[in-house]
Amino acid sequence: MPLHVPPAPAPALRSVLAALGSPTAAHEAHTPALRTVQGPLTAELPLPVHVMDRLHTPNLTAGGRPPRTRLTAWRFLIRSGDRFVAAADTRLTADGWTFSHFFEGPYVTATERALRQAESLGTGYQPRLLSVPELYMLTLWLHGAVGADAAAGLPAAADLLVPLAPAPPGIAAFRPHTVSELLPVLTHRLTRQAPPVPPPVAAPAA
C-alpha cells in the first residue's frame, strides 16, 4: 500500500528549489555530491521532522501519555537521476519556512531504504521523521492517521517507529516497532544511563 506523503508548506519547497538553483548555495554546502553531480536535481519526498521531548519523565509510566513532540523542520531528499544524493532541511523563521542547509551521509540512504521497506507493508501510513536527541537516534515514524496535520500529533501506540542506521547499540536498525513496544525500551535505556544522584552532604557539627 503506498505511503501517504504529506504535502510540504509551499514556501519550504520554494526555498529548497531556489537553493538548488543557486551555484553559491550548492558550492558552499558540505556535500561533495552536490558539488560534483551532473544533470538536474529535484527535491522529493518531503518529510516533517519531529523531535521528541525528554523521555525520562513520569509521563512514560505504565499507562501514561506519550512524550510530546514538536515539529522542527521539513526535510526533502535530493534526487540526481535514479538515486538520492543528499537532503535539504528547512526551518521555521518569523517570515515562514526557509532553506536551512544541505547534507549527505548515512541517514540519506537509510531514510530511502526505510521508506521503500514501509511501502511493502499492508497498511497505509503517513511517513514522518522522529528524532530522539538523547540517544542520537533518528527513526522513520509511520503515523496511522494518514490524513492528519503533518505538523501536529503525538505518536499513537499502534504507530510504527523504524530506527534508521546508524542506530544506538542494542537497537536493530530497520526493524519496525510499535510505539508502545519501543518507547519503554528507550526509557529504560535512558534511565540506566542517567548518572547517580550524589548523597546529601551532612552539615558540619557546631
C-alpha positions in Angstrom: 0.0 0.0 0.0 1.5 3.4 -1.0 2.6 5.8 1.7 0.6 9.0 2.1 3.4 11.5 1.9 2.1 14.8 3.4 2.5 18.0 1.3 5.2 20.3 2.5 4.5 24.0 3.0 4.9 25.7 -0.3 7.5 28.3 1.0 9.6 25.4 2.2 9.7 23.7 -1.2 10.3 27.0 -3.0 13.3 27.8 -0.7 14.9 24.4 -1.4 14.4 24.7 -5.1 15.9 28.2 -5.0 18.9 26.8 -3.1 19.3 24.0 -5.6 19.3 26.6 -8.4 21.9 28.7 -6.6 25.6 27.9 -7.5 26.7 29.6 -4.3 24.4 27.5 -2.0 25.5 24.2 -3.6 29.2 25.2 -3.7 29.2 26.2 0.0 27.4 23.1 1.1 29.4 20.4 2.9 28.1 17.9 0.4 30.6 16.8 -2.3 27.8 15.0 -4.2 26.1 18.3 -4.8 29.3 20.0 -6.0 30.2 17.2 -8.4 26.8 15.9 -9.6 26.0 16.2 -13.3 22.5 16.9 -14.5 19.3 18.2 -12.9 18.5 17.9 -9.2 15.0 17.5 -7.8 13.6 17.8 -4.3 11.3 14.9 -3.4 9.6 13.0 -0.5 9.1 15.9 1.9 9.1 14.6 5.5 8.2 16.6 8.6 10.9 16.2 11.2 9.6 16.0 14.8 11.8 16.0 17.9 10.8 14.0 20.9 10.9 15.7 24.3 12.9 14.2 27.1 12.0 10.6 27.7 12.9 10.0 31.4 9.8 11.7 32.8 6.8 10.5 34.8 4.8 10.7 31.7 6.1 7.4 30.5 4.9 5.4 33.4 2.6 2.5 32.6 -0.5 3.9 31.0 0.9 7.4 30.9 0.6 9.7 27.9 3.3 9.6 25.3 6.0 12.2 25.3 5.4 15.5 23.5 6.9 16.0 20.0 7.5 19.3 18.2 8.0 20.0 14.5 11.4 21.4 13.9 12.0 21.1 10.1 10.8 19.8 6.8 13.3 17.6 5.0 13.5 16.9 1.3 15.5 14.1 -0.3 17.5 15.4 -3.3 17.5 13.2 -6.3 20.0 13.0 -9.1 19.0 10.6 -11.9 17.9 7.3 -10.3 19.4 7.9 -6.8 19.2 10.3 -3.8 22.5 12.0 -3.2 21.7 14.4 -0.4 18.9 16.0 1.7 17.8 19.5 2.4 16.4 20.8 5.6 14.2 23.9 6.1 13.5 25.8 9.3 10.7 28.0 10.5 11.5 31.6 11.0 9.5 34.7 11.7 9.0 35.1 8.0 7.9 31.5 7.5 9.6 28.3 6.2 13.0 28.9 4.7 16.0 26.8 3.5 18.4 25.8 6.2 21.2 23.5 4.8 22.1 20.6 2.6 23.7 17.5 4.0 24.6 13.9 2.9 25.7 10.8 4.7 24.2 7.5 6.1 20.8 9.0 7.1 20.0 9.8 3.5 20.4 6.3 2.3 18.8 4.9 5.5 15.7 7.1 5.0 15.3 5.9 1.4 15.7 2.3 2.5 13.2 2.6 5.3 10.7 4.3 3.0 10.9 1.5 0.5 10.5 -1.0 3.3 7.4 0.8 4.5 5.9 0.7 1.0 5.7 -3.1 1.3 3.6 -3.0 4.5 0.0 -3.9 4.2 -1.2 -0.7 6.0 -1.3 2.8 4.8 0.8 5.3 6.8 1.8 8.9 6.8 5.6 9.0 6.9 7.4 11.4 9.3 10.8 11.5 10.9 11.1 11.4 14.7 14.4 12.4 16.3 15.4 11.2 19.8 18.3 13.6 20.7 19.1 12.0 24.0 20.0 8.7 22.2 21.4 10.3 19.0 18.6 8.4 17.3 16.5 9.1 14.2 13.5 7.0 13.2 11.0 6.8 10.4 7.7 7.5 12.1 4.8 5.7 10.3 1.7 7.5 11.6 -1.5 5.7 11.2 -3.7 8.8 10.8 -2.8 9.3 7.1 -4.9 12.5 6.8 -3.7 14.2 9.9 -1.9 17.5 10.0 1.7 16.5 9.5 2.9 19.4 11.8 1.0 18.1 14.8 0.0 15.0 16.7 1.6 12.6 19.2 2.9 9.1 18.5 0.0 6.7 18.8 0.5 3.4 20.5 -0.1 1.5 17.2 2.2 3.8 15.1 5.4 2.2 13.9 8.9 3.5 14.5 11.7 2.3 12.3 15.2 3.1 13.6 17.5 4.4 10.9 21.1 3.4 10.6 23.3 4.1 12.5 21.0 3.1 15.4 22.1 3.1 19.1 23.8 0.0 20.3 21.4 -2.8 21.1 18.6 -1.4 18.8 18.3 -3.0 15.4 18.1 -0.6 12.5 15.3 -1.0 10.1 13.3 -3.2 12.4 9.7 -1.8 12.8 8.5 -1.4 16.3 5.1 -0.2 17.6 5.4 2.9 19.7 4.1 1.0 22.7 6.9 -1.5 22.3 9.8 0.8 21.6 9.2 3.7 24.0 9.6 1.6 27.2 12.9 0.3 25.8 14.2 3.8 25.1 13.1 5.0 28.5 14.8 2.1 30.2 18.0 2.8 28.3 18.0 6.4 29.4 17.2 5.6 33.0 20.0 3.2 33.1 22.4 5.8 31.6 21.4 8.6 34.0 24.2 9.5 36.4 23.6 8.6 40.1 22.4 11.4 42.3 25.1 12.1 44.9 24.1 11.7 48.6 23.4 14.9 50.5 26.4 16.4 52.3 25.8 16.5 56.1 26.2 19.9 57.8 29.4 20.1 59.9 28.9 19.8 63.6 28.7 23.1 65.5 
